[in-house]
Amino acid sequence: MGVKLGERLRQEAPGLQLDSLLRGLAQAYRGEKPELDAQRMEQLLDAHETALERNGQDMQKAIAAEKRFIALERGKYGVRELKDGVLVTELRAGSGAKPGAHSQVRVNYRGQLADGSVFDESDGPQWFRLDSVIAGWRDALQEMPVGAKWRLVIPSAQAYGAEGAGDLIPPHAPLVFDLELLEVR
């Protein structure tokens, strides 16, 4: 129960002063007098609710921006859509083997956000296990022959979703990858 509560609080109340929360929870559970008076607690709860509303509005804006971006990309010439919603543009055809679900792949890649800012780049070939990459990569790579280079537009649901990834990838961010498959084992 504590794990689920902690996960929910992390999503809904980033920046929460966890020590203060735990102290207040313990005091209330033991029936002790709280450190803060009722007026101060009310002020803090109001501020928290305002922050939650703002966060919810920001999320709605991010979701709408993602939908617009995906729709624009889907309409471009030469784009096809995989069953999971990943958009593919073939930059170079390949003729080699296609990876299986548990394959290791050697790739070159460059990852960007919808605004074009680069968040990751391979700087030379890198090996990955298909079962350790984001879903959008895994699904696309299983359809990609060795030697191919594709541009992938990956919806957030097939990448880092509502959580994002640290400071690099915000919540509900679609990702754009130029991905070249060099070798499969």
SERO-4910 file (N, C-alpha, C, O; in steps of 0.05 Angstrom, whole numbers):
BEGIN
 pado doro    nc1    nc2    nc3   cac1   cac2   cac3    cc1    cc2    cc3    oc1    oc2    oc3
  Met    A     16    -24      0      0      0      0     18     25      0     11     45    -14
  Gly    A     39     25     15     57     47     16     70     53    -10     74     76    -18
  Val    A     77     32    -25     90     36    -51     71     49    -70     78     69    -84
  Lys    A     46     40    -71     26     52    -89     20     81    -81     18     98    -99
  Leu    A     19     87    -55     14    114    -46     38    132    -54     34    154    -64
  Gly    A     62    121    -51     86    137    -58     87    142    -88     94    165    -96
  Glu    A     81    122   -104     81    127   -133     60    148   -141     66    165   -158
  Arg    A     37    146   -129     16    166   -136     24    194   -127     20    213   -142
  Leu    A     35    196   -103     44    222    -94     66    234   -111     67    258   -116
  Arg    A     84    217   -120    106    226   -138     94    238   -163    104    258   -173
  Gln    A     73    226   -174     61    236   -199     44    261   -194     46    280   -209
  Glu    A     29    260   -172      9    281   -168     20    305   -153     10    327   -154
  Ala    A     42    301   -138     52    322   -121     82    324   -122     96    321   -101
  Pro    A     94    329   -146    123    331   -147    131    355   -130    118    376   -129
  Gly    A    154    352   -117    164    373    -99    152    373    -71    158    390    -55
  Leu    A    136    353    -66    124    350    -39    146    346    -19    165    331    -23
  Gln    A    144    359      4    163    355     26    155    330     41    139    330     59
  Leu    A    168    308     33    160    282     43    164    279     73    148    267     86
  Asp    A    186    291     84    191    289    113    168    302    128    159    290    148
  Ser    A    159    325    119    137    338    133    111    322    131     96    320    150
  Leu    A    106    311    108     82    294    104     83    270    123     63    265    136
  Leu    A    105    257    124    107    233    142    105    240    171     92    226    186
  Arg    A    117    263    179    114    272    206     85    278    213     75    269    234
  Gly    A     71    292    196     43    298    200     26    273    200      7    271    217
  Leu    A     31    254    183     17    229    182     20    214    208      1    204    219
  Ala    A     45    212    218     50    198    243     36    212    266     25    199    284
  Gln    A     37    239    267     24    253    289     -6    248    289    -18    243    310
  Ala    A    -19    249    266    -47    245    264    -54    216    271    -74    211    285
  Tyr    A    -38    197    263    -43    169    269    -42    164    299    -57    148    310
  Arg    A    -23    177    312    -19    173    341    -37    191    357    -37    189    382
  Gly    A    -53    208    345    -71    226    359    -56    249    372    -67    261    391
  Glu    A    -33    256    363    -17    278    375    -26    305    363    -39    306    342
  Lys    A    -20    326    377    -26    353    368     -8    359    344     16    355    346
  Pro    A    -19    369    322     -2    375    298     16    399    303     10    417    319
  Glu    A     39    399    289     58    421    291     47    447    279     54    468    288
  Leu    A     30    444    259     19    468    245    -10    473    255    -25    454    261
  Asp    A    -17    499    256    -45    505    263    -63    500    239    -54    497    217
  Ala    A    -89    500    244   -109    493    224   -108    513    200   -111    505    177
  Gln    A   -103    538    206   -102    559    185    -79    553    166    -82    555    141
  Arg    A    -56    547    177    -32    542    160    -36    516    144    -28    516    121
  Met    A    -48    496    156    -53    471    141    -72    477    118    -68    466     96
  Glu    A    -92    493    122   -111    500    101    -97    515     78   -102    510     55
  Gln    A    -79    534     85    -63    548     65    -47    529     48    -46    532     24
  Leu    A    -33    511     61    -16    492     47    -33    474     29    -25    468      6
  Leu    A    -56    465     38    -74    448     22    -84    463     -2    -86    453    -24
  Asp    A    -92    489      2   -101    505    -21    -79    509    -41    -84    506    -65
  Ala    A    -54    514    -32    -32    517    -51    -27    491    -66    -21    491    -90
  His    A    -29    468    -52    -25    442    -65    -47    437    -86    -41    428   -108
  Glu    A    -72    443    -80    -94    440    -99    -90    458   -124    -95    449   -146
  Thr    A    -81    482   -119    -76    500   -142    -54    489   -159    -55    490   -184
  Ala    A    -33    478   -147    -11    466   -162    -20    442   -178    -12    438   -201
  Leu    A    -38    426   -166    -49    403   -180    -65    411   -204    -63    399   -226
  Glu    A    -81    432   -201    -97    442   -223    -79    452   -246    -84    446   -269
  Arg    A    -58    466   -239    -40    477   -259    -26    454   -273    -22    454   -297
  Asn    A    -17    434   -257     -4    410   -269    -23    396   -288    -15    387   -309
  Gly    A    -48    393   -280    -68    380   -298    -72    396   -323    -75    384   -345
  Gln    A    -72    422   -322    -75    439   -346    -51    436   -364    -53    434   -388
  Asp    A    -27    435   -352     -2    431   -367     -3    404   -381      5    402   -404
  Met    A    -13    383   -367    -14    357   -379    -33    357   -403    -27    345   -424
  Gln    A    -56    370   -400    -76    371   -422    -64    386   -446    -69    377   -469
  Lys    A    -49    407   -441    -35    421   -463    -15    403   -477    -13    403   -501
  Ala    A      0    388   -461     20    369   -472      7    348   -489     17    341   -510
  Ile    A    -15    337   -479    -30    316   -494    -40    327   -520    -38    314   -541
  Ala    A    -52    351   -520    -62    364   -544    -39    370   -564    -42    365   -588
  Ala    A    -17    379   -554      6    385   -571     17    359   -584     24    359   -608
  Glu    A     17    337   -569     26    312   -580      7    303   -602     16    294   -624
  Lys    A    -19    305   -598    -38    297   -618    -35    313   -644    -36    302   -666
  Arg    A    -31    339   -641    -27    357   -665     -1    348   -680     -2    346   -704
  Phe    A     20    344   -665     46    337   -677     43    310   -692     52    308   -715
  Ile    A     31    290   -680     28    264   -692     11    267   -718     17    255   -738
  Ala    A    -11    282   -716    -28    286   -740    -13    299   -763    -16    290   -786
  Leu    A      3    319   -757     19    332   -778     39    313   -790     42    312   -814
  Glu    A     53    298   -773     73    279   -783     60    257   -800     70    248   -820
  Arg    A     36    247   -791     22    226   -805     15    235   -833     13    218   -851
  Gly    A     10    260   -837      2    271   -864     25    276   -883     20    283   -906
  Lys    A     49    272   -874     72    277   -892     75    255   -913     68    232   -908
  Tyr    A     86    262   -936     90    243   -957    109    220   -949    130    226   -936
  Gly    A    102    196   -955    120    173   -951    118    161   -923    133    143   -916
  Val    A    101    172   -906     98    162   -878     78    139   -877     57    141   -889
  Arg    A     86    118   -864     67     96   -859     66     92   -829     84     99   -814
  Glu    A     44     80   -820     39     76   -792     39     47   -785     26     30   -797
  Leu    A     55     40   -764     55     12   -754     31      8   -736     18     27   -728
  Lys    A     25    -17   -730      1    -23   -715      0    -10   -687    -22     -6   -677
  Asp    A     22     -3   -676     23      9   -649     23     40   -650     25     53   -629
  Gly    A     20     51   -674     19     80   -676     45     94   -683     46    118   -688
  Val    A     67     78   -684     93     90   -691     92     97   -721     83     81   -737
  Leu    A    101    121   -728    102    129   -755    130    125   -766    150    130   -753
  Val    A    132    114   -791    157    107   -803    160    121   -830    142    121   -846
  Thr    A    184    133   -834    191    143   -860    218    129   -867    237    131   -853
  Glu    A    218    115   -890    242    101   -898    261    121   -911    255    133   -931
  Leu    A    284    124   -898    305    141   -909    324    126   -927    336    137   -946
  Arg    A    328    100   -921    344     82   -937    333     54   -934    328     45   -911
  Ala    A    330     40   -955    321     12   -954    343     -6   -944    367      0   -947
  Gly    A    335    -28   -932    353    -48   -923    345    -75   -936    323    -77   -946
  Ser    A    363    -94   -935    357   -120   -947    366   -143   -930    364   -166   -939
  Gly    A    375   -138   -906    384   -159   -889    362   -171   -871    338   -166   -876
  Ala    A    371   -186   -852    353   -200   -833    338   -179   -816    348   -157   -811
  Lys    A    315   -187   -806    300   -171   -787    303   -183   -759    303   -207   -756
  Pro    A    306   -166   -739    309   -176   -711    284   -190   -701    262   -184   -709
  Gly    A    288   -209   -683    266   -221   -668    263   -207   -641    278   -189   -634
  Ala    A    243   -215   -627    236   -202   -601    259   -202   -581    260   -184   -564
  His    A    276   -222   -582    298   -225   -562    325   -220   -574    346   -227   -562
  Ser    A    326   -208   -598    352   -203   -612    367   -181   -599    356   -165   -583
  Gln    A    393   -180   -605    409   -157   -599    413   -142   -626    417   -155   -647
  Val    A    413   -116   -625    416   -100   -649    438    -80   -645    442    -69   -624
  Arg    A    453    -75   -667    473    -54   -667    462    -32   -685    455    -36   -708
  Val    A    460     -8   -673    447     14   -687    463     40   -684    479     44   -666
  Asn    A    458     58   -702    464     87   -699    437    101   -696    418     93   -709
  Tyr    A    436    121   -679    411    135   -675    415    163   -666    436    171   -656
  Arg    A    394    179   -670    393    206   -660    364    211   -651    346    207   -667
  Gly    A    361    219   -626    334    223   -615    329    253   -610    345    267   -599
  Gln    A    305    261   -619    297    289   -616    269    291   -605    253    273   -608
  Leu    A    264    314   -593    236    321   -585    222    333   -609    235    338   -629
  Ala    A    196    338   -606    181    349   -628    191    377   -637    187    384   -660
  Asp    A    203    391   -618    214    418   -625    241    417   -639    252    438   -645
  Gly    A    251    393   -643    277    389   -657    301    388   -639    323    383   -648
  Ser    A    297    392   -613    320    391   -594    329    362   -590    312    345   -586
  Val    A    355    358   -593    367    331   -590    370    324   -561    381    339   -546
  Phe    A    359    301   -553    362    292   -525    381    268   -523    390    262   -501
  Asp    A    388    255   -545    406    232   -544    417    227   -572    403    230   -592
  Glu    A    442    217   -573    454    210   -599    475    189   -593    489    190   -573
  Ser    A    477    170   -612    495    147   -607    524    153   -609    540    140   -596
  Asp    A    533    172   -625    561    178   -630    576    152   -637    597    146   -626
  Gly    A    565    138   -656    577    113   -665    559     90   -658    540     93   -642
  Pro    A    564     66   -670    546     43   -666    544     35   -636    564     36   -622
  Gln    A    520     28   -629    514     18   -601    498     -8   -603    482    -11   -621
  Trp    A    503    -25   -584    488    -50   -582    465    -47   -562    469    -35   -540
  Phe    A    442    -58   -568    419    -59   -550    405    -86   -552    405    -98   -574
  Arg    A    394    -95   -530    376   -118   -531    348   -107   -536    340    -87   -524
  Leu    A    333   -120   -554    307   -110   -560    288   -110   -536    269    -94   -535
  Asp    A    293   -128   -517    275   -128   -494    282   -107   -473    271   -107   -451
  Ser    A    301    -89   -480    309    -69   -460    306    -40   -471    315    -21   -459
  Val    A    292    -38   -494    288    -11   -506    259     -3   -505    242    -20   -498
  Ile    A    253     22   -510    225     31   -509    208     15   -530    219      6   -550
  Ala    A    183     13   -525    165     -3   -541    165      6   -570    165    -11   -588
  Gly    A    166     32   -575    166     42   -603    190     32   -619    188     25   -642
  Trp    A    213     32   -606    237     21   -619    234     -9   -624    238    -19   -646
  Arg    A    226    -23   -603    224    -53   -605    205    -61   -628    212    -78   -644
  Asp    A    182    -48   -630    163    -55   -650    173    -48   -678    170    -64   -697
  Ala    A    185    -25   -681    195    -16   -707    219    -33   -716    220    -42   -739
  Leu    A    237    -38   -698    261    -54   -705    254    -82   -714    268    -93   -731
  Gln    A    233    -94   -704    226   -121   -712    215   -121   -741    213   -143   -753
  Glu    A    209    -98   -752    200    -97   -780    222    -85   -798    218    -83   -822
  Met    A    244    -79   -787    266    -64   -801    288    -83   -810    299    -97   -793
  Pro    A    294    -85   -836    316   -102   -844    344    -88   -839    346    -64   -840
  Val    A    364   -105   -835    391    -95   -832    398    -78   -856    392    -86   -879
  Gly    A    411    -56   -852    419    -38   -873    400    -14   -877    406      5   -890
  Ala    A    376    -17   -865    356      5   -868    362     28   -849    374     25   -828
  Lys    A    353     51   -857    353     75   -840    325     87   -842    315     93   -863
  Trp    A    312     89   -818    285    100   -817    284    124   -798    300    127   -780
  Arg    A    264    141   -804    257    161   -785    231    151   -771    212    145   -784
  Leu    A    233    150   -745    210    141   -729    198    165   -714    213    181   -702
  Val    A    172    167   -714    158    186   -696    143    168   -677    124    154   -685
  Ile    A    151    169   -652    141    150   -632    122    165   -613    131    183   -599
  Pro    A     96    157   -612     78    170   -592     88    164   -564    101    144   -559
  Ser    A     81    182   -546     91    180   -518     82    153   -506     96    142   -489
  Ala    A     59    143   -514     49    117   -503     68     94   -510     68     74   -496
  Gln    A     84     97   -531    104     77   -539    132     84   -530    151     71   -538
  Ala    A    134    106   -514    160    115   -505    160    118   -475    161     98   -460
  Tyr    A    159    143   -465    160    147   -436    134    157   -423    134    164   -400
  Gly    A    113    159   -439     86    164   -429     83    189   -412     95    210   -417
  Ala    A     65    186   -393     58    209   -375     80    215   -356     80    237   -344
  Glu    A     99    197   -352    121    202   -333    143    219   -345    156    234   -331
  Gly    A    148    215   -371    171    228   -383    196    213   -374    194    191   -363
  Ala    A    219    225   -378    245    213   -369    263    234   -359    278    247   -374
  Gly    A    262    238   -333    280    258   -320    275    286   -331    253    294   -337
  Asp    A    297    301   -334    296    328   -344    297    329   -375    293    350   -387
  Leu    A    304    306   -387    308    306   -416    282    304   -433    279    317   -453
  Ile    A    264    287   -423    240    281   -439    215    287   -422    211    274   -402
  Pro    A    200    308   -429    177    315   -413    154    295   -416    154    278   -434
  Pro    A    135    296   -397    112    278   -399     97    283   -426     95    305   -436
  His    A     86    261   -437     70    261   -461     85    272   -485     74    285   -503
  Ala    A    111    267   -486    128    277   -508    130    256   -530    140    234   -524
  Pro    A    122    262   -554    128    244   -576    158    247   -583    169    268   -580
  Leu    A    170    225   -592    199    225   -597    203    220   -627    189    205   -640
  Val    A    224    233   -638    232    229   -666    260    217   -666    279    229   -654
  Phe    A    263    194   -679    289    181   -680    296    177   -709    280    168   -725
  Asp    A    321    183   -716    333    173   -741    348    148   -732    367    150   -716
  Leu    A    340    125   -742    350    100   -732    361     83   -755    347     79   -775
  Glu    A    386     74   -753    399     58   -773    406     31   -761    420     30   -742
  Leu    A    395     10   -773    401    -18   -764    425    -29   -778    424    -33   -803
  Leu    A    446    -34   -763    471    -43   -775    476    -73   -774    487    -85   -792
  Glu    A    466    -86   -752    472   -114   -748    452   -126   -728    442   -112   -711
  Val    A    447   -152   -731    429   -166   -713    443   -192   -703    456   -205   -719
  Arg    A    440   -198   -677    450   -224   -666    427   -237   -652    430   -259   -641
***
